[in-house]
């Protein structure tokens, strides 16, 4: 794996700014289906640091699913630094909307199981407890989520006219969404697609999805979660849910999201490699007994010829862990490297790529087109140091305008979160999605 990633980085230096990306050629002439045209997209691509040559709006709206420990307003940030060390809130959404794309960015919860976060991604109600936000209270008021996005989109006469829908009801039945997820936001969205019935259509929710794009997704869990569970002795408690982590996460959740959540440690359990690829019963020893299925076995990516979905994953890694911008990533990068191989400081390339459901190359092949992305280098003599896990969301990255983490010179590098997403969405538009 290391050899292939280094080769990709070398290719990046040779290609220069987006020269090898093929950002606008998704609609290859003579190819009829989305799958056929998608095969023409490059597997190894640059970070599209420049704007797409011909920005396009997707046929269908885009729904963004945010990462673990973050809220909607602290993820999918732009390229402009603001006070507090963060970047401009909703920067990606704003840039895509300027290209004419309709974008929804629901807020879920910072710490929770994929099942709870996926349910909130579908529909989040008003309230200050998890049950209330899961719309389990009396007379729940829907505030956010896929459900609210569909109601909003179909409520617009302009949107309905664009597709030739004659009523909101017809729109509900026929409209589709392009889901773009990051980190834990990817298994969240997979649960939503696989397990939830869309109340507005009466059908499985996946039938209202046109594409699913995973950005550095935690699709097979991470050794980082495994280490935290071990180091905190979480498995002394039932299902490895740690009271200590529950307390720490509850404080952070209330501070950042203003609601009471006493089960935050479920997020760490959900992100473990055992939960994702072996069994969801953390008390069960598969070496001694028959265990319930894993998350990936329970919720595979829906494959329905009558309702095709284009699936793709983007993975990346830190190539130079000594770079000043990646000093803070060193501890977990080394742990994951020892246990799973190349990684972005939080999740292994194997988990991000998600080519198989089980550990390694077991569990059956997924239907994804796996792609690897890297940062741009403006010279052939100095390779970009790679991208960390939050590079596509909120972190300082070598090549972002003005970024110097410890006084180092990053002038040989180029990176843009905004232009990356603009290029990816333009590809989807060229696939008529």
C-alpha positions in Angstrom: 0.0 0.0 0.0 2.8 2.4 0.9 4.4 1.9 -2.5 1.2 2.7 -4.3 0.6 5.8 -2.3 4.1 7.1 -2.8 3.6 6.5 -6.5 0.4 8.5 -6.4 2.2 11.3 -4.7 4.9 11.2 -7.4 2.2 11.4 -10.0 0.8 14.4 -8.2 4.1 16.3 -8.5 4.3 15.4 -12.2 0.8 16.4 -13.0 0.9 19.8 -11.2 -2.2 21.7 -10.5 -5.1 19.4 -11.4 -3.6 18.5 -14.8 -4.3 14.8 -14.2 -7.6 15.2 -12.5 -9.9 15.1 -15.4 -12.4 17.2 -13.5 -14.9 18.0 -16.3 -14.8 14.9 -18.5 -17.3 12.8 -16.6 -19.8 12.8 -19.5 -17.8 10.7 -21.9 -19.3 10.5 -25.3 -20.9 7.3 -26.4 -21.4 5.9 -22.9 -25.0 5.5 -21.9 -25.3 4.6 -18.2 -24.0 6.4 -15.2 -21.9 3.3 -14.3 -20.3 3.3 -17.7 -19.5 7.0 -17.6 -18.3 6.8 -14.0 -15.7 4.1 -15.0 -14.0 6.9 -17.1 -13.3 8.9 -14.0 -9.7 8.7 -12.8 -9.1 6.4 -9.8 -6.1 8.4 -8.6 -6.7 12.1 -8.7 -5.2 15.4 -7.5 -7.0 17.6 -5.0 -8.5 19.8 -7.7 -6.9 22.8 -6.2 -8.1 25.0 -9.1 -11.8 25.7 -9.8 -13.4 23.3 -12.2 -13.0 24.5 -15.8 -16.8 24.5 -16.3 -18.7 24.4 -13.0 -22.0 22.7 -13.2 -25.0 22.3 -11.0 -26.2 18.8 -10.3 -29.7 17.7 -11.4 -30.5 16.7 -7.9 -29.9 18.5 -4.6 -26.8 17.6 -2.4 -27.1 16.5 1.2 -23.9 16.8 3.4 -23.4 14.4 6.4 -21.0 15.7 9.0 -18.2 13.9 11.0 -17.9 12.7 14.6 -17.4 15.3 17.3 -18.6 18.1 15.0 -21.8 20.0 14.3 -23.1 21.3 11.0 -21.6 24.7 11.5 -18.1 23.4 12.4 -17.6 21.0 9.4 -17.4 21.3 5.6 -15.6 24.6 6.2 -14.2 26.8 3.5 -10.7 28.1 2.8 -10.8 31.4 4.8 -9.4 31.4 8.3 -11.6 33.1 10.9 -11.2 33.7 14.6 -10.8 30.8 17.0 -8.6 28.8 14.6 -11.5 27.6 12.5 -12.3 28.4 8.8 -15.4 30.0 7.4 -18.6 28.1 8.5 -20.6 26.5 5.7 -17.8 27.4 3.3 -18.3 24.4 1.1 -22.1 24.8 1.0 -21.8 28.5 0.1 -19.3 27.8 -2.7 -21.5 25.0 -4.2 -24.6 27.2 -4.0 -22.7 29.9 -5.9 -22.4 27.3 -8.7 -26.1 26.8 -8.7 -26.2 23.6 -6.6 -29.0 23.2 -4.0 -27.3 22.1 -0.8 -28.6 20.9 2.5 -26.3 20.5 5.6 -28.3 18.9 8.5 -27.1 19.0 12.1 -27.1 15.7 13.9 -25.3 15.1 17.2 -21.6 15.2 18.0 -21.3 11.8 19.7 -23.6 8.9 19.1 -24.1 5.5 17.4 -24.4 5.4 13.7 -28.0 4.3 14.2 -28.9 7.4 16.3 -26.9 9.8 14.1 -28.4 8.2 11.0 -31.9 8.6 12.4 -31.2 12.3 13.1 -29.8 12.7 9.6 -33.1 11.5 8.3 -35.2 13.6 10.7 -34.3 15.8 13.7 -37.0 17.4 15.8 -36.8 20.2 18.4 -35.9 19.3 21.9 -33.1 19.2 24.5 -32.9 15.4 24.9 -32.0 12.7 22.5 -35.4 11.2 22.5 -37.0 14.5 21.7 -34.6 15.1 18.9 -35.3 11.7 17.6 -38.9 12.9 17.3 -40.2 10.5 20.0 -41.9 13.2 22.1 -45.4 14.5 21.9 -46.3 16.6 18.9 -42.7 16.6 17.6 -41.7 19.6 15.5 -39.3 18.7 12.6 -36.4 21.0 12.4 -33.8 19.4 10.1 -32.6 16.4 8.2 -33.3 14.6 4.9 -37.1 14.7 5.6 -37.0 18.5 6.1 -34.8 18.9 3.0 -37.3 16.9 0.8 -40.2 18.9 2.1 -38.3 22.2 1.4 -37.1 21.1 -2.0 -40.5 19.8 -3.2 -42.3 22.8 -1.7 -40.6 25.1 -4.2 -42.6 25.6 -7.5 -39.3 26.5 -9.2 -37.7 23.1 -8.2 -40.8 21.2 -9.2 -41.0 22.9 -12.6 -37.3 22.1 -13.3 -38.1 18.4 -13.2 -41.6 18.6 -14.7 -43.3 17.5 -11.4 -46.9 18.6 -11.3 -47.3 18.4 -7.5 -45.4 18.1 -4.2 -46.6 14.5 -4.0 -45.1 13.6 -7.4 -41.9 15.4 -6.3 -41.7 13.3 -3.1 -42.0 10.1 -5.2 -39.5 11.0 -7.9 -36.9 13.4 -6.4 -33.5 12.1 -5.5 -30.5 13.3 -3.5 -26.7 13.2 -3.9 -25.3 12.3 -0.5 -21.8 13.5 0.3 -20.5 12.3 3.7 -17.3 12.7 5.8 -15.9 10.4 8.4 -18.6 8.9 10.7 -21.1 10.8 8.6 -20.7 8.0 6.1 -21.9 5.0 8.2 -24.6 7.4 9.5 -25.9 7.9 6.0 -25.5 4.2 5.2 -27.8 3.4 8.1 -30.3 6.0 6.9 -30.3 4.6 3.4 -30.6 0.9 4.4 -32.7 0.9 7.5 -35.2 3.8 7.3 -38.4 4.1 5.4 -39.0 7.5 3.9 -42.3 8.6 5.4 -43.0 10.9 2.4 -42.8 8.1 -0.1 -43.7 5.0 2.0 -40.6 3.3 0.4 -37.1 2.5 1.6 -35.1 5.7 1.8 -32.4 4.5 -0.6 -34.9 4.8 -3.4 -34.6 8.6 -3.0 -30.8 8.6 -3.4 -29.0 9.2 -6.7 -25.4 8.9 -5.5 -23.4 8.4 -2.3 -19.9 9.9 -2.1 -17.8 8.9 1.0 -15.0 11.4 1.9 -12.4 9.6 4.1 -15.3 7.6 5.6 -15.0 5.4 8.7 -16.6 2.6 6.7 -14.8 -0.3 8.4 -14.1 1.4 11.7 -10.7 2.5 12.9 -7.9 1.2 15.1 -8.0 4.6 16.8 -11.4 3.7 18.4 -10.0 0.2 19.2 -7.1 1.8 21.1 -9.4 4.2 23.0 -11.6 1.4 24.1 -8.6 -0.6 25.3 -6.8 2.3 27.0 -10.0 3.4 28.8 -10.8 -0.2 29.9 -14.3 0.5 28.4 -15.1 -3.2 28.1 -15.2 -3.6 31.8 -18.7 -2.1 31.3 -21.5 -3.7 29.3 -21.1 -3.4 25.5 -17.8 -1.5 26.1 -19.8 1.7 26.8 -17.6 3.7 29.2 -19.2 5.9 31.9 -16.1 8.1 31.9 -16.3 8.8 28.2 -20.1 9.3 28.5 -19.4 12.1 31.0 -16.7 13.7 28.9 -18.8 13.6 25.8 -21.9 14.8 27.5 -20.1 18.0 28.6 -18.8 18.6 25.1 -22.2 17.8 23.4 -24.0 20.3 25.6 -21.4 22.9 25.0 -21.4 22.5 21.3 -24.9 21.3 20.5 -27.1 22.4 23.4 -28.7 19.1 24.3 -28.4 16.4 26.9 -26.6 13.2 25.6 -25.6 10.6 28.2 -24.5 7.9 25.8 -21.7 9.5 23.9 -19.4 6.5 24.3 -21.6 4.6 21.9 -19.9 6.6 19.2 -16.5 5.1 20.0 -18.0 1.6 20.1 -19.7 2.2 16.7 -16.3 3.3 15.2 -14.4 0.2 16.4 -13.3 -2.3 13.8 -15.1 -5.1 15.7 -18.5 -3.3 15.6 -18.2 -2.4 11.9 -16.7 -5.6 10.5 -17.2 -8.5 13.1 -20.2 -8.1 15.3 -22.3 -5.3 16.9 -22.4 -7.3 20.1 -19.3 -6.1 21.9 -19.8 -8.7 24.7 -19.6 -11.5 22.2 -16.4 -13.4 21.5 -16.5 -14.6 17.9 -13.7 -17.0 18.6 -15.8 -18.9 21.2 -19.4 -18.4 20.0 -21.7 -17.4 17.2 -22.2 -13.7 17.3 -24.8 -11.3 15.8 -23.7 -9.7 12.5 -21.6 -6.7 12.1 -22.8 -3.2 11.2 -21.6 -3.7 7.6 -23.4 -7.1 7.4 -26.6 -5.5 8.8 -26.5 -2.4 6.5 -24.8 -3.1 3.2 -25.0 -0.5 0.5 -28.4 -1.1 -1.2 -28.1 -2.6 -4.7 -31.4 -2.5 -6.6 -31.4 -2.5 -10.4 -34.7 -0.7 -10.3 -33.2 2.1 -8.3 -29.5 2.4 -9.1 -27.2 4.4 -7.0 -23.7 5.6 -7.9 -21.3 4.8 -5.1 -17.8 6.2 -4.8 -15.2 6.6 -2.0 -12.3 9.0 -1.6 -9.4 8.0 0.6 -6.1 9.7 1.5 -3.2 9.5 3.8 -0.5 11.5 5.5 2.8 10.9 3.6 5.1 13.0 5.7 4.1 12.8 9.4 7.0 15.1 10.4 5.4 18.1 8.6 4.6 20.8 11.1 0.9 20.8 10.2 0.7 17.1 11.2 2.5 17.1 14.5 -0.7 16.7 16.4 -1.6 13.6 14.3 1.5 11.6 15.1 0.3 9.6 18.0 -2.8 8.0 16.4 -1.1 7.9 13.0 1.5 5.6 14.3 -1.0 3.4 16.2 -3.1 3.0 13.1 -0.1 2.4 10.9 1.0 -0.5 13.1 -2.4 -2.1 13.2 -4.0 -1.2 9.8 -1.4 0.4 7.6 -1.4 3.7 5.8 -3.9 6.3 7.2 -4.8 9.9 7.5 -4.2 10.2 11.2 -7.6 8.9 12.2 -8.8 6.2 9.7 -6.9 3.7 7.5 -6.9 3.9 3.7 -8.5 0.4 3.7 -11.4 1.6 5.8 -11.8 4.8 3.8 -11.7 2.9 0.4 -14.4 0.4 1.6 -13.9 -2.1 -1.2 -14.9 -5.1 1.1 -17.4 -5.3 3.9 -15.3 -7.4 6.3 -11.8 -7.3 7.7 -9.2 -7.1 5.0 -10.5 -8.6 1.7 -13.3 -10.6 3.3 -17.1 -10.2 3.8 -17.9 -9.6 0.1 -17.0 -6.8 -2.3 -18.9 -3.5 -2.1 -20.2 -1.7 -5.2 -18.1 1.4 -4.7 -15.7 3.0 -7.1 -12.7 3.5 -4.8 -10.5 6.6 -5.5 -7.4 8.0 -3.9 -6.8 11.8 -3.6 -3.6 13.7 -2.7 -2.5 17.3 -2.3 -1.0 19.3 -5.2 2.7 20.1 -5.5 3.9 22.9 -7.6 7.3 21.4 -8.1 8.6 18.0 -9.1 11.2 18.1 -6.4 9.0 18.5 -3.3 6.1 16.2 -2.8 3.0 17.3 -0.9 3.1 15.9 2.6 -0.4 14.4 2.2 -3.7 15.1 3.8 -5.0 14.4 7.3 -8.5 13.3 8.2 -10.0 16.7 8.8 -8.4 18.2 5.6 -11.7 17.9 3.8 -13.6 19.5 6.7 -11.8 22.0 8.9 -8.0 21.6 9.4 -4.9 23.5 8.5 -3.5 21.9 5.4 -0.2 22.7 3.6 -1.2 24.7 0.5 -4.2 26.4 1.9 -3.8 30.2 1.4 -1.6 31.6 4.2 -1.2 28.4 6.1 2.1 28.0 8.0 1.6 25.8 11.1 5.1 26.5 12.7 6.6 29.1 10.4 7.4 26.7 7.6 7.3 27.6 4.0 4.4 25.8 2.2 4.6 27.9 -1.0 5.3 24.8 -3.1 1.9 23.3 -2.3 -1.6 24.0 -3.3 -4.9 22.9 -1.7 -8.5 24.1 -1.6 -11.3 22.4 0.2 -13.8 24.5 -1.7 -12.4 23.7 -5.1 -12.2 20.0 -4.2 -15.9 19.8 -3.5 -16.7 22.0 -6.5 -14.9 19.6 -8.8 -16.4 16.5 -7.2 -19.9 17.9 -7.6 -19.2 19.0 -11.2 -18.3 15.3 -11.9 -21.6 14.3 -10.4 -23.4 16.8 -12.6 -21.6 15.5 -15.7 -23.0 12.1 -14.7 -26.5 13.6 -14.9 -26.9 13.1 -11.1 
